[in-house]
Amino acid sequence: MEKPIIFDKKPVMMTLEPGSYYWCACGRSSNQPFCDGSHRGTGITPVQFKMEEKKDVWLCLCKNSSNKPFCDGTHRTL
């Protein structure tokens, strides 16, 4: 399995509507922070998550959070 690519060393804040989402875990997607299928062949799979209500969230772009897909501050140590 390949290691994820750090897309950015800061998170992105988004207001998400209720529904299912696929967060890019490989860092290769051109639709960051969401998956576009670019992970194929890497051994890395996207992280599915659901929002039950409309909410502001900070999504990880360094791909190293321990709370994927949400930022936990790990980017500050990279």
mmJSON file of the N, C-alpha and C atoms, coordinates in Angstrom:
{"data_MODEL":{"atom_site":{
"group_PDB":["ATOM","ATOM","ATOM","ATOM","ATOM","ATOM","ATOM","ATOM","ATOM","ATOM","ATOM","ATOM","ATOM","ATOM","ATOM","ATOM","ATOM","ATOM","ATOM","ATOM","ATOM","ATOM","ATOM","ATOM","ATOM","ATOM","ATOM","ATOM","ATOM","ATOM","ATOM","ATOM","ATOM","ATOM","ATOM","ATOM","ATOM","ATOM","ATOM","ATOM","ATOM","ATOM","ATOM","ATOM","ATOM","ATOM","ATOM","ATOM","ATOM","ATOM","ATOM","ATOM","ATOM","ATOM","ATOM","ATOM","ATOM","ATOM","ATOM","ATOM","ATOM","ATOM","ATOM","ATOM","ATOM","ATOM","ATOM","ATOM","ATOM","ATOM","ATOM","ATOM","ATOM","ATOM","ATOM","ATOM","ATOM","ATOM","ATOM","ATOM","ATOM","ATOM","ATOM","ATOM","ATOM","ATOM","ATOM","ATOM","ATOM","ATOM","ATOM","ATOM","ATOM","ATOM","ATOM","ATOM","ATOM","ATOM","ATOM","ATOM","ATOM","ATOM","ATOM","ATOM","ATOM","ATOM","ATOM","ATOM","ATOM","ATOM","ATOM","ATOM","ATOM","ATOM","ATOM","ATOM","ATOM","ATOM","ATOM","ATOM","ATOM","ATOM","ATOM","ATOM","ATOM","ATOM","ATOM","ATOM","ATOM","ATOM","ATOM","ATOM","ATOM","ATOM","ATOM","ATOM","ATOM","ATOM","ATOM","ATOM","ATOM","ATOM","ATOM","ATOM","ATOM","ATOM","ATOM","ATOM","ATOM","ATOM","ATOM","ATOM","ATOM","ATOM","ATOM","ATOM","ATOM","ATOM","ATOM","ATOM","ATOM","ATOM","ATOM","ATOM","ATOM","ATOM","ATOM","ATOM","ATOM","ATOM","ATOM","ATOM","ATOM","ATOM","ATOM","ATOM","ATOM","ATOM","ATOM","ATOM","ATOM","ATOM","ATOM","ATOM","ATOM","ATOM","ATOM","ATOM","ATOM","ATOM","ATOM","ATOM","ATOM","ATOM","ATOM","ATOM","ATOM","ATOM","ATOM","ATOM","ATOM","ATOM","ATOM","ATOM","ATOM","ATOM","ATOM","ATOM","ATOM","ATOM","ATOM","ATOM","ATOM","ATOM","ATOM","ATOM","ATOM","ATOM","ATOM","ATOM","ATOM","ATOM","ATOM","ATOM","ATOM","ATOM","ATOM","ATOM","ATOM","ATOM","ATOM","ATOM","ATOM","ATOM"],
"id":[1,2,3,4,5,6,7,8,9,10,11,12,13,14,15,16,17,18,19,20,21,22,23,24,25,26,27,28,29,30,31,32,33,34,35,36,37,38,39,40,41,42,43,44,45,46,47,48,49,50,51,52,53,54,55,56,57,58,59,60,61,62,63,64,65,66,67,68,69,70,71,72,73,74,75,76,77,78,79,80,81,82,83,84,85,86,87,88,89,90,91,92,93,94,95,96,97,98,99,100,101,102,103,104,105,106,107,108,109,110,111,112,113,114,115,116,117,118,119,120,121,122,123,124,125,126,127,128,129,130,131,132,133,134,135,136,137,138,139,140,141,142,143,144,145,146,147,148,149,150,151,152,153,154,155,156,157,158,159,160,161,162,163,164,165,166,167,168,169,170,171,172,173,174,175,176,177,178,179,180,181,182,183,184,185,186,187,188,189,190,191,192,193,194,195,196,197,198,199,200,201,202,203,204,205,206,207,208,209,210,211,212,213,214,215,216,217,218,219,220,221,222,223,224,225,226,227,228,229,230,231,232,233,234],
"type_symbol":["N","C","C","N","C","C","N","C","C","N","C","C","N","C","C","N","C","C","N","C","C","N","C","C","N","C","C","N","C","C","N","C","C","N","C","C","N","C","C","N","C","C","N","C","C","N","C","C","N","C","C","N","C","C","N","C","C","N","C","C","N","C","C","N","C","C","N","C","C","N","C","C","N","C","C","N","C","C","N","C","C","N","C","C","N","C","C","N","C","C","N","C","C","N","C","C","N","C","C","N","C","C","N","C","C","N","C","C","N","C","C","N","C","C","N","C","C","N","C","C","N","C","C","N","C","C","N","C","C","N","C","C","N","C","C","N","C","C","N","C","C","N","C","C","N","C","C","N","C","C","N","C","C","N","C","C","N","C","C","N","C","C","N","C","C","N","C","C","N","C","C","N","C","C","N","C","C","N","C","C","N","C","C","N","C","C","N","C","C","N","C","C","N","C","C","N","C","C","N","C","C","N","C","C","N","C","C","N","C","C","N","C","C","N","C","C","N","C","C","N","C","C","N","C","C","N","C","C","N","C","C","N","C","C"],
"label_atom_id":["N","CA","C","N","CA","C","N","CA","C","N","CA","C","N","CA","C","N","CA","C","N","CA","C","N","CA","C","N","CA","C","N","CA","C","N","CA","C","N","CA","C","N","CA","C","N","CA","C","N","CA","C","N","CA","C","N","CA","C","N","CA","C","N","CA","C","N","CA","C","N","CA","C","N","CA","C","N","CA","C","N","CA","C","N","CA","C","N","CA","C","N","CA","C","N","CA","C","N","CA","C","N","CA","C","N","CA","C","N","CA","C","N","CA","C","N","CA","C","N","CA","C","N","CA","C","N","CA","C","N","CA","C","N","CA","C","N","CA","C","N","CA","C","N","CA","C","N","CA","C","N","CA","C","N","CA","C","N","CA","C","N","CA","C","N","CA","C","N","CA","C","N","CA","C","N","CA","C","N","CA","C","N","CA","C","N","CA","C","N","CA","C","N","CA","C","N","CA","C","N","CA","C","N","CA","C","N","CA","C","N","CA","C","N","CA","C","N","CA","C","N","CA","C","N","CA","C","N","CA","C","N","CA","C","N","CA","C","N","CA","C","N","CA","C","N","CA","C","N","CA","C","N","CA","C","N","CA","C","N","CA","C","N","CA","C","N","CA","C","N","CA","C"],
"label_alt_id":[null,null,null,null,null,null,null,null,null,null,null,null,null,null,null,null,null,null,null,null,null,null,null,null,null,null,null,null,null,null,null,null,null,null,null,null,null,null,null,null,null,null,null,null,null,null,null,null,null,null,null,null,null,null,null,null,null,null,null,null,null,null,null,null,null,null,null,null,null,null,null,null,null,null,null,null,null,null,null,null,null,null,null,null,null,null,null,null,null,null,null,null,null,null,null,null,null,null,null,null,null,null,null,null,null,null,null,null,null,null,null,null,null,null,null,null,null,null,null,null,null,null,null,null,null,null,null,null,null,null,null,null,null,null,null,null,null,null,null,null,null,null,null,null,null,null,null,null,null,null,null,null,null,null,null,null,null,null,null,null,null,null,null,null,null,null,null,null,null,null,null,null,null,null,null,null,null,null,null,null,null,null,null,null,null,null,null,null,null,null,null,null,null,null,null,null,null,null,null,null,null,null,null,null,null,null,null,null,null,null,null,null,null,null,null,null,null,null,null,null,null,null,null,null,null,null,null,null,null,null,null,null,null,null],
"label_comp_id":["MET","MET","MET","GLU","GLU","GLU","LYS","LYS","LYS","PRO","PRO","PRO","ILE","ILE","ILE","ILE","ILE","ILE","PHE","PHE","PHE","ASP","ASP","ASP","LYS","LYS","LYS","LYS","LYS","LYS","PRO","PRO","PRO","VAL","VAL","VAL","MET","MET","MET","MET","MET","MET","THR","THR","THR","LEU","LEU","LEU","GLU","GLU","GLU","PRO","PRO","PRO","GLY","GLY","GLY","SER","SER","SER","TYR","TYR","TYR","TYR","TYR","TYR","TRP","TRP","TRP","CYS","CYS","CYS","ALA","ALA","ALA","CYS","CYS","CYS","GLY","GLY","GLY","ARG","ARG","ARG","SER","SER","SER","SER","SER","SER","ASN","ASN","ASN","GLN","GLN","GLN","PRO","PRO","PRO","PHE","PHE","PHE","CYS","CYS","CYS","ASP","ASP","ASP","GLY","GLY","GLY","SER","SER","SER","HIS","HIS","HIS","ARG","ARG","ARG","GLY","GLY","GLY","THR","THR","THR","GLY","GLY","GLY","ILE","ILE","ILE","THR","THR","THR","PRO","PRO","PRO","VAL","VAL","VAL","GLN","GLN","GLN","PHE","PHE","PHE","LYS","LYS","LYS","MET","MET","MET","GLU","GLU","GLU","GLU","GLU","GLU","LYS","LYS","LYS","LYS","LYS","LYS","ASP","ASP","ASP","VAL","VAL","VAL","TRP","TRP","TRP","LEU","LEU","LEU","CYS","CYS","CYS","LEU","LEU","LEU","CYS","CYS","CYS","LYS","LYS","LYS","ASN","ASN","ASN","SER","SER","SER","SER","SER","SER","ASN","ASN","ASN","LYS","LYS","LYS","PRO","PRO","PRO","PHE","PHE","PHE","CYS","CYS","CYS","ASP","ASP","ASP","GLY","GLY","GLY","THR","THR","THR","HIS","HIS","HIS","ARG","ARG","ARG","THR","THR","THR","LEU","LEU","LEU"],
"label_asym_id":["A","A","A","A","A","A","A","A","A","A","A","A","A","A","A","A","A","A","A","A","A","A","A","A","A","A","A","A","A","A","A","A","A","A","A","A","A","A","A","A","A","A","A","A","A","A","A","A","A","A","A","A","A","A","A","A","A","A","A","A","A","A","A","A","A","A","A","A","A","A","A","A","A","A","A","A","A","A","A","A","A","A","A","A","A","A","A","A","A","A","A","A","A","A","A","A","A","A","A","A","A","A","A","A","A","A","A","A","A","A","A","A","A","A","A","A","A","A","A","A","A","A","A","A","A","A","A","A","A","A","A","A","A","A","A","A","A","A","A","A","A","A","A","A","A","A","A","A","A","A","A","A","A","A","A","A","A","A","A","A","A","A","A","A","A","A","A","A","A","A","A","A","A","A","A","A","A","A","A","A","A","A","A","A","A","A","A","A","A","A","A","A","A","A","A","A","A","A","A","A","A","A","A","A","A","A","A","A","A","A","A","A","A","A","A","A","A","A","A","A","A","A","A","A","A","A","A","A","A","A","A","A","A","A"],
"label_entity_id":["1","1","1","1","1","1","1","1","1","1","1","1","1","1","1","1","1","1","1","1","1","1","1","1","1","1","1","1","1","1","1","1","1","1","1","1","1","1","1","1","1","1","1","1","1","1","1","1","1","1","1","1","1","1","1","1","1","1","1","1","1","1","1","1","1","1","1","1","1","1","1","1","1","1","1","1","1","1","1","1","1","1","1","1","1","1","1","1","1","1","1","1","1","1","1","1","1","1","1","1","1","1","1","1","1","1","1","1","1","1","1","1","1","1","1","1","1","1","1","1","1","1","1","1","1","1","1","1","1","1","1","1","1","1","1","1","1","1","1","1","1","1","1","1","1","1","1","1","1","1","1","1","1","1","1","1","1","1","1","1","1","1","1","1","1","1","1","1","1","1","1","1","1","1","1","1","1","1","1","1","1","1","1","1","1","1","1","1","1","1","1","1","1","1","1","1","1","1","1","1","1","1","1","1","1","1","1","1","1","1","1","1","1","1","1","1","1","1","1","1","1","1","1","1","1","1","1","1","1","1","1","1","1","1"],
"label_seq_id":[1,1,1,2,2,2,3,3,3,4,4,4,5,5,5,6,6,6,7,7,7,8,8,8,9,9,9,10,10,10,11,11,11,12,12,12,13,13,13,14,14,14,15,15,15,16,16,16,17,17,17,18,18,18,19,19,19,20,20,20,21,21,21,22,22,22,23,23,23,24,24,24,25,25,25,26,26,26,27,27,27,28,28,28,29,29,29,30,30,30,31,31,31,32,32,32,33,33,33,34,34,34,35,35,35,36,36,36,37,37,37,38,38,38,39,39,39,40,40,40,41,41,41,42,42,42,43,43,43,44,44,44,45,45,45,46,46,46,47,47,47,48,48,48,49,49,49,50,50,50,51,51,51,52,52,52,53,53,53,54,54,54,55,55,55,56,56,56,57,57,57,58,58,58,59,59,59,60,60,60,61,61,61,62,62,62,63,63,63,64,64,64,65,65,65,66,66,66,67,67,67,68,68,68,69,69,69,70,70,70,71,71,71,72,72,72,73,73,73,74,74,74,75,75,75,76,76,76,77,77,77,78,78,78],
"pdbx_PDB_ins_code":[null,null,null,null,null,null,null,null,null,null,null,null,null,null,null,null,null,null,null,null,null,null,null,null,null,null,null,null,null,null,null,null,null,null,null,null,null,null,null,null,null,null,null,null,null,null,null,null,null,null,null,null,null,null,null,null,null,null,null,null,null,null,null,null,null,null,null,null,null,null,null,null,null,null,null,null,null,null,null,null,null,null,null,null,null,null,null,null,null,null,null,null,null,null,null,null,null,null,null,null,null,null,null,null,null,null,null,null,null,null,null,null,null,null,null,null,null,null,null,null,null,null,null,null,null,null,null,null,null,null,null,null,null,null,null,null,null,null,null,null,null,null,null,null,null,null,null,null,null,null,null,null,null,null,null,null,null,null,null,null,null,null,null,null,null,null,null,null,null,null,null,null,null,null,null,null,null,null,null,null,null,null,null,null,null,null,null,null,null,null,null,null,null,null,null,null,null,null,null,null,null,null,null,null,null,null,null,null,null,null,null,null,null,null,null,null,null,null,null,null,null,null,null,null,null,null,null,null,null,null,null,null,null,null],
"Cartn_x":[0.837,0.0,0.882,0.53,1.253,0.865,1.703,1.384,0.571,-0.317,-1.076,-0.184,-0.594,0.076,-0.533,0.317,-0.185,-0.688,-1.997,-2.554,-2.3,-2.457,-2.222,-1.943,-1.215,-0.886,-1.808,-3.052,-4.097,-5.429,-6.397,-7.693,-8.553,-9.669,-10.633,-11.943,-12.534,-13.828,-14.921,-15.911,-17.018,-18.322,-19.37,-20.716,-21.325,-21.557,-22.063,-23.534,-24.277,-25.69,-25.806,-26.968,-27.158,-26.934,-26.29,-26.04,-24.752,-24.42,-23.199,-22.123,-20.902,-19.753,-18.612,-17.721,-16.517,-15.321,-14.579,-13.411,-12.199,-11.423,-10.208,-9.154,-8.704,-7.68,-6.296,-6.236,-4.949,-4.243,-4.985,-4.411,-4.289,-4.742,-4.585,-5.797,-6.931,-8.162,-8.042,-8.611,-8.66,-9.906,-10.688,-11.924,-11.803,-10.644,-10.389,-11.442,-11.871,-11.386,-12.114,-12.867,-13.669,-13.011,-13.39,-12.823,-13.323,-12.395,-12.771,-12.326,-11.9,-11.48,-9.998,-9.235,-7.797,-6.989,-7.586,-6.889,-6.694,-7.363,-7.299,-5.856,-5.525,-4.19,-3.215,-3.654,-2.759,-2.881,-3.987,-4.25,-4.892,-5.157,-5.804,-7.251,-8.162,-9.574,-10.138,-11.136,-11.736,-12.5,-12.76,-13.492,-14.909,-15.88,-17.277,-17.714,-18.419,-19.002,-20.342,-21.175,-22.53,-22.717,-23.428,-23.847,-25.345,-25.741,-27.155,-27.898,-27.134,-27.727,-26.728,-27.21,-26.322,-25.381,-24.069,-23.086,-21.791,-21.113,-19.78,-18.769,-17.87,-16.844,-15.494,-14.423,-13.055,-12.58,-12.357,-11.918,-10.408,-9.784,-8.332,-7.882,-6.819,-6.199,-4.781,-4.221,-2.871,-2.923,-4.112,-4.367,-3.746,-3.351,-2.707,-3.472,-4.662,-5.456,-5.774,-5.849,-6.287,-7.798,-8.47,-9.921,-10.499,-10.003,-10.41,-11.915,-12.532,-12.019,-11.812,-12.008,-11.965,-10.553,-10.233,-8.925,-8.76,-7.576,-7.251,-5.991,-5.519,-4.345,-3.019,-3.03,-1.8,-0.967,-1.608,-0.877,0.171,-0.007,0.954,2.293,2.319,3.539,4.256,3.695,4.287,5.32],
"Cartn_y":[-1.186,0.0,1.249,2.2,3.46,4.356,5.351,6.339,7.459,8.091,9.198,10.398,11.174,12.414,13.533,14.373,15.524,16.531,16.763,17.721,19.147,19.389,20.715,20.55,21.495,21.422,22.302,22.412,23.063,22.426,22.411,21.824,22.792,22.312,23.154,23.12,24.298,24.375,24.343,23.484,23.362,23.258,23.773,23.581,22.446,21.312,20.134,19.917,19.564,19.223,17.763,17.363,15.958,15.057,13.928,12.981,12.221,11.384,10.58,11.234,11.135,11.718,10.709,10.845,10.022,10.964,10.933,11.777,11.116,11.893,11.388,11.111,9.873,9.484,9.391,9.417,9.229,10.542,11.639,12.935,13.196,12.273,12.396,12.987,13.075,13.55,14.999,15.289,16.675,17.367,16.657,17.181,17.242,17.66,17.7,18.525,18.071,16.941,15.633,15.603,14.435,13.556,12.299,11.298,11.48,11.297,11.266,9.956,8.989,7.685,7.582,8.638,8.638,7.672,7.114,6.185,4.803,4.513,3.168,2.736,1.56,1.002,1.373,2.21,2.647,1.789,1.054,0.301,1.166,2.424,3.353,3.514,3.462,3.631,4.883,5.491,6.68,6.333,7.365,7.19,7.707,6.803,7.226,7.765,8.895,9.424,10.049,10.137,10.678,11.888,12.84,14.007,13.861,13.943,13.803,15.128,16.231,17.562,18.511,19.644,20.65,21.142,21.143,21.461,21.97,22.897,23.345,22.343,21.871,20.907,21.317,20.903,21.085,19.734,19.623,18.367,18.381,17.271,17.107,17.094,17.837,17.807,17.254,17.077,16.504,14.978,14.42,12.979,12.155,12.799,12.098,12.199,12.74,12.889,11.527,11.489,10.272,10.22,11.29,11.405,11.598,10.833,10.972,10.845,11.698,12.698,14.084,14.177,15.48,15.812,17.097,17.566,17.378,16.922,16.811,17.611,18.431,19.259,18.627,17.402,16.702,17.484,18.259,19.01,19.939,20.345,21.254,20.575,19.238,18.496,17.959,18.197,17.651,18.579],
"Cartn_z":[0.0,0.0,0.0,-0.83,-0.893,0.282,0.561,1.586,0.946,1.72,1.154,0.867,-0.128,-0.482,0.357,0.946,1.693,0.669,0.629,-0.314,0.143,1.455,2.022,3.508,4.086,5.514,6.337,5.889,6.671,6.28,7.175,6.862,6.047,5.584,4.886,5.675,5.886,6.565,5.506,5.722,4.785,5.56,4.972,5.493,4.682,5.335,4.644,4.965,3.945,4.069,4.508,5.029,5.377,4.158,4.399,3.32,3.521,2.54,2.572,1.727,2.195,1.513,1.511,0.52,0.444,0.473,1.577,1.778,1.14,0.391,-0.253,0.809,0.894,1.865,1.231,-0.107,-0.789,-1.116,-1.189,-1.526,-3.013,-3.852,-5.3,-6.01,-5.354,-5.977,-6.442,-7.592,-8.071,-7.547,-6.75,-6.169,-4.638,-4.129,-2.685,-1.963,-0.802,-0.02,-0.322,-1.418,-1.729,-2.791,-2.799,-3.694,-5.124,-6.085,-7.501,-8.16,-7.351,-7.876,-8.177,-7.928,-8.242,-7.39,-6.347,-5.453,-6.064,-7.156,-7.74,-7.964,-7.457,-7.607,-6.501,-5.553,-4.472,-3.224,-3.105,-1.878,-0.812,-1.118,-0.184,-0.623,0.313,-0.021,0.644,0.02,0.603,1.881,2.682,3.934,3.733,3.871,3.781,5.134,5.108,6.34,6.036,7.066,6.913,7.803,7.276,8.048,8.283,9.532,9.878,9.792,9.92,9.851,9.197,8.724,8.135,9.221,8.902,9.934,9.301,10.005,9.623,10.174,9.311,9.725,9.146,9.809,9.317,8.822,7.516,6.924,6.697,7.016,6.918,5.462,5.176,3.851,3.89,5.105,5.194,5.112,5.274,5.153,6.273,7.372,8.481,9.797,9.79,11.002,11.624,12.93,13.628,13.728,13.272,13.351,11.943,10.981,9.583,9.423,8.683,7.751,8.381,9.684,10.337,10.819,10.81,11.232,12.743,13.145,14.57,14.917,13.969,14.223,13.849,13.353,12.995,11.987,11.119,10.086,10.675,11.921,12.562,12.849,12.85,13.156,11.919,10.748,9.513,8.919],
"occupancy":[1.0,1.0,1.0,1.0,1.0,1.0,1.0,1.0,1.0,1.0,1.0,1.0,1.0,1.0,1.0,1.0,1.0,1.0,1.0,1.0,1.0,1.0,1.0,1.0,1.0,1.0,1.0,1.0,1.0,1.0,1.0,1.0,1.0,1.0,1.0,1.0,1.0,1.0,1.0,1.0,1.0,1.0,1.0,1.0,1.0,1.0,1.0,1.0,1.0,1.0,1.0,1.0,1.0,1.0,1.0,1.0,1.0,1.0,1.0,1.0,1.0,1.0,1.0,1.0,1.0,1.0,1.0,1.0,1.0,1.0,1.0,1.0,1.0,1.0,1.0,1.0,1.0,1.0,1.0,1.0,1.0,1.0,1.0,1.0,1.0,1.0,1.0,1.0,1.0,1.0,1.0,1.0,1.0,1.0,1.0,1.0,1.0,1.0,1.0,1.0,1.0,1.0,1.0,1.0,1.0,1.0,1.0,1.0,1.0,1.0,1.0,1.0,1.0,1.0,1.0,1.0,1.0,1.0,1.0,1.0,1.0,1.0,1.0,1.0,1.0,1.0,1.0,1.0,1.0,1.0,1.0,1.0,1.0,1.0,1.0,1.0,1.0,1.0,1.0,1.0,1.0,1.0,1.0,1.0,1.0,1.0,1.0,1.0,1.0,1.0,1.0,1.0,1.0,1.0,1.0,1.0,1.0,1.0,1.0,1.0,1.0,1.0,1.0,1.0,1.0,1.0,1.0,1.0,1.0,1.0,1.0,1.0,1.0,1.0,1.0,1.0,1.0,1.0,1.0,1.0,1.0,1.0,1.0,1.0,1.0,1.0,1.0,1.0,1.0,1.0,1.0,1.0,1.0,1.0,1.0,1.0,1.0,1.0,1.0,1.0,1.0,1.0,1.0,1.0,1.0,1.0,1.0,1.0,1.0,1.0,1.0,1.0,1.0,1.0,1.0,1.0,1.0,1.0,1.0,1.0,1.0,1.0,1.0,1.0,1.0,1.0,1.0,1.0,1.0,1.0,1.0,1.0,1.0,1.0],
"B_iso_or_equiv":[0.0,0.0,0.0,0.0,0.0,0.0,0.0,0.0,0.0,0.0,0.0,0.0,0.0,0.0,0.0,0.0,0.0,0.0,0.0,0.0,0.0,0.0,0.0,0.0,0.0,0.0,0.0,0.0,0.0,0.0,0.0,0.0,0.0,0.0,0.0,0.0,0.0,0.0,0.0,0.0,0.0,0.0,0.0,0.0,0.0,0.0,0.0,0.0,0.0,0.0,0.0,0.0,0.0,0.0,0.0,0.0,0.0,0.0,0.0,0.0,0.0,0.0,0.0,0.0,0.0,0.0,0.0,0.0,0.0,0.0,0.0,0.0,0.0,0.0,0.0,0.0,0.0,0.0,0.0,0.0,0.0,0.0,0.0,0.0,0.0,0.0,0.0,0.0,0.0,0.0,0.0,0.0,0.0,0.0,0.0,0.0,0.0,0.0,0.0,0.0,0.0,0.0,0.0,0.0,0.0,0.0,0.0,0.0,0.0,0.0,0.0,0.0,0.0,0.0,0.0,0.0,0.0,0.0,0.0,0.0,0.0,0.0,0.0,0.0,0.0,0.0,0.0,0.0,0.0,0.0,0.0,0.0,0.0,0.0,0.0,0.0,0.0,0.0,0.0,0.0,0.0,0.0,0.0,0.0,0.0,0.0,0.0,0.0,0.0,0.0,0.0,0.0,0.0,0.0,0.0,0.0,0.0,0.0,0.0,0.0,0.0,0.0,0.0,0.0,0.0,0.0,0.0,0.0,0.0,0.0,0.0,0.0,0.0,0.0,0.0,0.0,0.0,0.0,0.0,0.0,0.0,0.0,0.0,0.0,0.0,0.0,0.0,0.0,0.0,0.0,0.0,0.0,0.0,0.0,0.0,0.0,0.0,0.0,0.0,0.0,0.0,0.0,0.0,0.0,0.0,0.0,0.0,0.0,0.0,0.0,0.0,0.0,0.0,0.0,0.0,0.0,0.0,0.0,0.0,0.0,0.0,0.0,0.0,0.0,0.0,0.0,0.0,0.0,0.0,0.0,0.0,0.0,0.0,0.0],
"pdbx_formal_charge":[null,null,null,null,null,null,null,null,null,null,null,null,null,null,null,null,null,null,null,null,null,null,null,null,null,null,null,null,null,null,null,null,null,null,null,null,null,null,null,null,null,null,null,null,null,null,null,null,null,null,null,null,null,null,null,null,null,null,null,null,null,null,null,null,null,null,null,null,null,null,null,null,null,null,null,null,null,null,null,null,null,null,null,null,null,null,null,null,null,null,null,null,null,null,null,null,null,null,null,null,null,null,null,null,null,null,null,null,null,null,null,null,null,null,null,null,null,null,null,null,null,null,null,null,null,null,null,null,null,null,null,null,null,null,null,null,null,null,null,null,null,null,null,null,null,null,null,null,null,null,null,null,null,null,null,null,null,null,null,null,null,null,null,null,null,null,null,null,null,null,null,null,null,null,null,null,null,null,null,null,null,null,null,null,null,null,null,null,null,null,null,null,null,null,null,null,null,null,null,null,null,null,null,null,null,null,null,null,null,null,null,null,null,null,null,null,null,null,null,null,null,null,null,null,null,null,null,null,null,null,null,null,null,null],
"auth_seq_id":[1,1,1,2,2,2,3,3,3,4,4,4,5,5,5,6,6,6,7,7,7,8,8,8,9,9,9,10,10,10,11,11,11,12,12,12,13,13,13,14,14,14,15,15,15,16,16,16,17,17,17,18,18,18,19,19,19,20,20,20,21,21,21,22,22,22,23,23,23,24,24,24,25,25,25,26,26,26,27,27,27,28,28,28,29,29,29,30,30,30,31,31,31,32,32,32,33,33,33,34,34,34,35,35,35,36,36,36,37,37,37,38,38,38,39,39,39,40,40,40,41,41,41,42,42,42,43,43,43,44,44,44,45,45,45,46,46,46,47,47,47,48,48,48,49,49,49,50,50,50,51,51,51,52,52,52,53,53,53,54,54,54,55,55,55,56,56,56,57,57,57,58,58,58,59,59,59,60,60,60,61,61,61,62,62,62,63,63,63,64,64,64,65,65,65,66,66,66,67,67,67,68,68,68,69,69,69,70,70,70,71,71,71,72,72,72,73,73,73,74,74,74,75,75,75,76,76,76,77,77,77,78,78,78],
"auth_comp_id":["MET","MET","MET","GLU","GLU","GLU","LYS","LYS","LYS","PRO","PRO","PRO","ILE","ILE","ILE","ILE","ILE","ILE","PHE","PHE","PHE","ASP","ASP","ASP","LYS","LYS","LYS","LYS","LYS","LYS","PRO","PRO","PRO","VAL","VAL","VAL","MET","MET","MET","MET","MET","MET","THR","THR","THR","LEU","LEU","LEU","GLU","GLU","GLU","PRO","PRO","PRO","GLY","GLY","GLY","SER","SER","SER","TYR","TYR","TYR","TYR","TYR","TYR","TRP","TRP","TRP","CYS","CYS","CYS","ALA","ALA","ALA","CYS","CYS","CYS","GLY","GLY","GLY","ARG","ARG","ARG","SER","SER","SER","SER","SER","SER","ASN","ASN","ASN","GLN","GLN","GLN","PRO","PRO","PRO","PHE","PHE","PHE","CYS","CYS","CYS","ASP","ASP","ASP","GLY","GLY","GLY","SER","SER","SER","HIS","HIS","HIS","ARG","ARG","ARG","GLY","GLY","GLY","THR","THR","THR","GLY","GLY","GLY","ILE","ILE","ILE","THR","THR","THR","PRO","PRO","PRO","VAL","VAL","VAL","GLN","GLN","GLN","PHE","PHE","PHE","LYS","LYS","LYS","MET","MET","MET","GLU","GLU","GLU","GLU","GLU","GLU","LYS","LYS","LYS","LYS","LYS","LYS","ASP","ASP","ASP","VAL","VAL","VAL","TRP","TRP","TRP","LEU","LEU","LEU","CYS","CYS","CYS","LEU","LEU","LEU","CYS","CYS","CYS","LYS","LYS","LYS","ASN","ASN","ASN","SER","SER","SER","SER","SER","SER","ASN","ASN","ASN","LYS","LYS","LYS","PRO","PRO","PRO","PHE","PHE","PHE","CYS","CYS","CYS","ASP","ASP","ASP","GLY","GLY","GLY","THR","THR","THR","HIS","HIS","HIS","ARG","ARG","ARG","THR","THR","THR","LEU","LEU","LEU"],
"auth_asym_id":["A","A","A","A","A","A","A","A","A","A","A","A","A","A","A","A","A","A","A","A","A","A","A","A","A","A","A","A","A","A","A","A","A","A","A","A","A","A","A","A","A","A","A","A","A","A","A","A","A","A","A","A","A","A","A","A","A","A","A","A","A","A","A","A","A","A","A","A","A","A","A","A","A","A","A","A","A","A","A","A","A","A","A","A","A","A","A","A","A","A","A","A","A","A","A","A","A","A","A","A","A","A","A","A","A","A","A","A","A","A","A","A","A","A","A","A","A","A","A","A","A","A","A","A","A","A","A","A","A","A","A","A","A","A","A","A","A","A","A","A","A","A","A","A","A","A","A","A","A","A","A","A","A","A","A","A","A","A","A","A","A","A","A","A","A","A","A","A","A","A","A","A","A","A","A","A","A","A","A","A","A","A","A","A","A","A","A","A","A","A","A","A","A","A","A","A","A","A","A","A","A","A","A","A","A","A","A","A","A","A","A","A","A","A","A","A","A","A","A","A","A","A","A","A","A","A","A","A","A","A","A","A","A","A"],
"auth_atom_id":["N","CA","C","N","CA","C","N","CA","C","N","CA","C","N","CA","C","N","CA","C","N","CA","C","N","CA","C","N","CA","C","N","CA","C","N","CA","C","N","CA","C","N","CA","C","N","CA","C","N","CA","C","N","CA","C","N","CA","C","N","CA","C","N","CA","C","N","CA","C","N","CA","C","N","CA","C","N","CA","C","N","CA","C","N","CA","C","N","CA","C","N","CA","C","N","CA","C","N","CA","C","N","CA","C","N","CA","C","N","CA","C","N","CA","C","N","CA","C","N","CA","C","N","CA","C","N","CA","C","N","CA","C","N","CA","C","N","CA","C","N","CA","C","N","CA","C","N","CA","C","N","CA","C","N","CA","C","N","CA","C","N","CA","C","N","CA","C","N","CA","C","N","CA","C","N","CA","C","N","CA","C","N","CA","C","N","CA","C","N","CA","C","N","CA","C","N","CA","C","N","CA","C","N","CA","C","N","CA","C","N","CA","C","N","CA","C","N","CA","C","N","CA","C","N","CA","C","N","CA","C","N","CA","C","N","CA","C","N","CA","C","N","CA","C","N","CA","C","N","CA","C","N","CA","C","N","CA","C","N","CA","C","N","CA","C","N","CA","C","N","CA","C"],
"pdbx_PDB_model_num":[1,1,1,1,1,1,1,1,1,1,1,1,1,1,1,1,1,1,1,1,1,1,1,1,1,1,1,1,1,1,1,1,1,1,1,1,1,1,1,1,1,1,1,1,1,1,1,1,1,1,1,1,1,1,1,1,1,1,1,1,1,1,1,1,1,1,1,1,1,1,1,1,1,1,1,1,1,1,1,1,1,1,1,1,1,1,1,1,1,1,1,1,1,1,1,1,1,1,1,1,1,1,1,1,1,1,1,1,1,1,1,1,1,1,1,1,1,1,1,1,1,1,1,1,1,1,1,1,1,1,1,1,1,1,1,1,1,1,1,1,1,1,1,1,1,1,1,1,1,1,1,1,1,1,1,1,1,1,1,1,1,1,1,1,1,1,1,1,1,1,1,1,1,1,1,1,1,1,1,1,1,1,1,1,1,1,1,1,1,1,1,1,1,1,1,1,1,1,1,1,1,1,1,1,1,1,1,1,1,1,1,1,1,1,1,1,1,1,1,1,1,1,1,1,1,1,1,1,1,1,1,1,1,1]
}}}
